[in-house]
Amino acid sequence: MNPLYAAMGTTIFETMSARARATGAINLGQGFPDSGWPQDVLDAAATALLSGSNQYPPMAGLPELRRAIADHYRAHQGVDLDWQAEITVTSGATEALAAAILALVSPGDEVVLFQPLYDAYLPLVLRAGGVPRLVPLRPPHWQFDRAALAAAFTERTRLVILNNPLNPGASLCDRAALDLLAEFVVAHDAVVIADEVWEHVVFDGTAHASVLAVPALRDRSVKIGSAGKIFALTGWKVGWMAAAPELSRALARSHQFLTFTTPPNLQAAVAFGLAKPSDWFEAMRRDFARSRDRLVTGLAAAGYALLPSAGTWFVSIDLAASGITAADTAVADALIDHGVAAIPVSVFYADNPETGTLRLCFAKGDTVLDAAIERLAAAREALTRLENP
Ligand code: PMP
């Protein structure tokens, strides 16, 4: 086995979900919703499955989906994309990340990444022979500044991987932060992979700032999106990459030998969904924000302190401010015996430092959230007495 994979364990998401299934714990660990998806998008998929083609679609994606993606970003983010030359449909954002990293990283290239980081980034960068340069982001706001970028960029920097909105930080990188990043990217002639899968799940009237809307980054960025997040259909694995023609040509080379194509019926349904009126997207955001508020209010009443959540399906408990001194991993381990699965934020760091932060997924129905609040309230006293093993 390649030593990178040999040294790797099973991901915590899989482990926690398996333990939740085995013990009957409420699973607020892995990020998947239990409601909130549009029935008409499912109907469109069913119709396409039964009456459309089930053979290989074009490698870059169905023309109707690529057109829909371009129209969608024009309407929602003011970004103009040439659907034929600048959009590649992938099997989820995960494949897009792999395709982009494999296409753009050569051995020895330095890649700037921000920690906490989504778990797929580092193994892919290392497998491609890249040299990671990690920029730490700190709670409660998880933002980078000029000094942090200056310390990370060198003359060997080729690529930056940015996740915005950020999972697990639930924070947004605003236009000013993107402009600052652009200064360094342009000065080092680097390329950005922007994982924007959470672009529509932003709350409290804030707007997502895309790298493609920043003129200096427009032609040196690969923007990654995912229908799984936009439509709360995480199992669908329909994603895409949007990038200037020259970059898109490089991306197509790696995409062709990863998956080549993505199920055409799901692509047709996503094309239908992306054309929904903006009301649908606003209602979706309102519903998830309401779930966030329900969990936050309930946990605050039970004595927990929570970090802000400006987007994504996640909110984190600030353990120290909640009177809990044990390590985040020890707390997650103990909490599952109290009936709730959560993810310790230290797993989103290369060296797993203690973060004092526990991530919860609030994309659940009210009764599930209320039951989780009750169990967390009952567990708090025991958690405050917990000692590190
Ligand atoms: N990037 C981020 C930041 C994510 O949170 C996720 C899903 N949890 C993905 C990528 C993967 O998306 P997909 O399911 O479309 O592969």
Residues whose N, C-alpha, C, O or C-beta is under 5 A from the ligand:
A	BS01	PMP	S91 G92 A93 T94 Y118 N163 N167 D195 V197 S226 G228 T234 K237 V238 G239
